[in-house]
Amino acid sequence: MKDKPICAIVAEYNPFHNGHLYQIQKTKEIIGDAYVVAIMSGNFTQRGLPAIADKFSRAKAAVLSGVDMVIELPAIFATQSADIFAGGAIKLIKSIGFFDYISFGAESDNIEKLKEAAEFFASPSAEFETVLRSCLSEGDSFPRARARAYSSVTGSDGDFLSHSNNILALEYLKHISLLNIDIKPICIGRKGPDFNDEKLNLNFSSATSIRKYIKDQVIRDRNKSLNENDDILKTTMPLSSLEVVLNSIDMIGDLSLEDNLLRIVKYRMITENELYKKVFDLSEDTFNFISQIELDNYDGFIDKANTKNITAARVQRILNNIFLEITPKLVYDAKIIKKIGYVNVLSVSKESRELLSVIAKAANDSEISVITQAADIKKLLFGTGKQDNTNEKIKRNTIDKLRDFNEMTANVDPSEKDEITSRQMLELDLRSSSLYELISKFKIKNMDYYVKRL
C-alpha cells in the first residue's frame, strides 16, 4: 500500500540535465512529499533517433538525480509522433493505475489555455479539418498549419501550438480527457532555451545542445579525453548523470549510431520489394523519393530529404520504422489497445525500493505483468501461460526478430487481442535493444554481418 502520492513524468532523459532536475524539484514543491516515477523512452526516441546512451544507463542517471523509479515507455509509442507518443504514455499510466499526478514541462505554464486547446483537439470540428487541409495545401508544415487553423476557427492565438513541449503537454491533456483518467496534471514552465536550441548555455541547456556538444567536441575530437571536456558539461547536468552518460559513451567508443542505422535501412530499401507496404507511415511516393538519395552520411541524408512536403523529423521516424520493422498493423493495434499488459521497470532508487511492492500490487490489481529482470520477459513470451496455438507460433520464431502478426491475429477472440498486441509490443522492445547494441558496439563494414545477426 502506498504511503504517499505518486507522480508520473514522461521523459526521454537523452541525457538527464538540469532542466529535468528543475522539473522534479518544482513538482515536489507543488505536491509535497511524493514519489516521482519517470516513464522514459527506451533506446530509440520520439525523433526517430537512437539515444545517446542506452536505456539502462539513462535510467540509472535519472534515479541518481532524484527520480524514484524509471519504467519504459514501449518503443511502439516512444518512436512516433506526439499524438502516439503521448497517447501511449497516458495509456500506460491508466494500465498501471497507481498514479495520482502527472507533471510535464511546457513553454507556456498557462495550463487552462492548454486544457482548452486539448478539449478542442479531442473532438475537432469539421470546419477545423477543412481549414487545416487548406493550410497544408498552401505549403505549411503540419505544426504551422494546425496553429493557423486553430486560430482561424477559435479566434484564439495558436502560436503556442508551434512549440515542442506545448504540443506534448496538449497531447497529454487530450488523452487524459479521451481516456477519462482521474489524474491531476501539473504544468511546469520550461526554464532555459528552446527544446531545439543547439547552443550550449550555462546552467540550463537543451538536451539537443548537450548531445550536439558531446558529438562535436567530445567524441570527434580524438586528441582530447572525455574528462578534459567535463567542465562545461558539469554546468548543464548533474555530475551523477554526466558520469553515467560519459561512461556509456566511452564503452560505445564512436557515436556513428545514425550512420550505421542508415546503412542498414538503405540495405533494406535495396533488397526488399515493396517495402513501403510493410512499414508504418511510408508511402510509395516517399519510398521512391528517399531510396534515390545516395548519401551515406545520416545528417546529409536528412537534409536532402527534408522538403516542404515532408519534415526532417518525419523522415527520421520513417527511417527508424524501417530499421525496427514497425508495421502499420502494429501501430494500429497499439493505438486501440485497451490496456498495456506489462510494465518494464528499468531502475529504482535504493531509497524507494518499496515502490517495487507498490507497483507489483497495482499491476496485480490491474492484471498486468511487472518486468524487473530478463527472466520475466522470457516467461511472458514463452512461459507458463495458456499453451494455445498462438503461443506455439511465437515459440517457433526468435525473440530477436519482430514478425508481422496479421495472419496470427486474424481469427483471435477479441478478449485475447490486447494480450497478443502487448506481446508484439514487448517483442519490439527487445528487438530495439538488440539493434541498438548492433549499431552502437560494432562498426558495420558489410551487410553480411547484419544479415547473420538477423
GICORLIN-V481209 format. One record per residue. SS is DSSP state (~ for helix, > for strand, _ for the rest). Layout:
# GICORLIN-V481209
SS  SS
This chain:
# GICORLIN-V481209
_  _  _  _  _  >  >  >  >  >  >  _  _  _  _  _  _  ~  ~  ~  ~  ~  ~  ~  ~  ~  ~  ~  ~  ~  ~  _  _  _  >  >  >  >  >  >  >  _  _  >  _  _  _  _  _  >  _  _  _  _  ~  ~  ~  ~  ~  ~  ~  ~  ~  ~  _  _  _  _  >  >  >  >  >  _  ~  ~  ~  ~  _  _  _  ~  ~  ~  ~  ~  ~  ~  ~  ~  ~  ~  ~  ~  ~  ~  _  _  _  _  >  >  >  >  >  >  _  _  _  _  ~  ~  ~  ~  ~  ~  ~  ~  ~  ~  ~  ~  _  _  _  ~  ~  ~  ~  ~  ~  ~  ~  ~  ~  ~  ~  _  _  _  _  ~  ~  ~  ~  ~  ~  ~  ~  ~  ~  ~  ~  ~  _  _  _  _  ~  ~  ~  ~  _  ~  ~  ~  ~  ~  ~  ~  ~  ~  ~  ~  ~  ~  ~  ~  ~  _  _  _  _  >  >  >  >  >  >  _  _  _  _  _  _  _  _  _  _  _  _  _  _  _  _  _  ~  ~  ~  ~  ~  ~  ~  ~  ~  ~  ~  ~  ~  _  _  _  _  _  _  _  ~  ~  ~  ~  ~  ~  ~  ~  _  _  _  _  ~  ~  ~  ~  ~  ~  ~  ~  ~  ~  ~  ~  ~  ~  _  _  _  _  ~  ~  ~  ~  ~  ~  ~  ~  ~  ~  ~  ~  ~  ~  ~  _  _  _  ~  ~  ~  _  _  _  _  _  _  ~  ~  ~  ~  ~  ~  ~  ~  _  _  _  _  _  _  ~  ~  ~  ~  ~  ~  ~  ~  _  >  _  _  >  _  ~  ~  ~  ~  ~  ~  ~  ~  ~  ~  ~  ~  ~  _  _  _  ~  ~  ~  ~  ~  ~  ~  ~  ~  _  _  _  _  _  >  >  >  >  >  >  >  _  ~  ~  ~  _  ~  ~  ~  ~  ~  ~  ~  ~  ~  ~  ~  ~  ~  _  _  >  >  >  _  _  ~  ~  ~  ~  ~  ~  ~  ~  ~  _  _  _  _  _  _  ~  ~  ~  ~  ~  ~  ~  _  _  _  _  _  _  _  _  _  _  _  _  _  _  _  _  _  _  ~  ~  ~  ~  ~  ~  ~  ~  ~  ~  ~  ~  ~  ~  ~  ~  ~  ~  ~  ~  ~  ~  ~  ~  ~  ~  ~  ~  _  _  _  _  _  ~  ~  ~  ~  ~  ~  ~  _
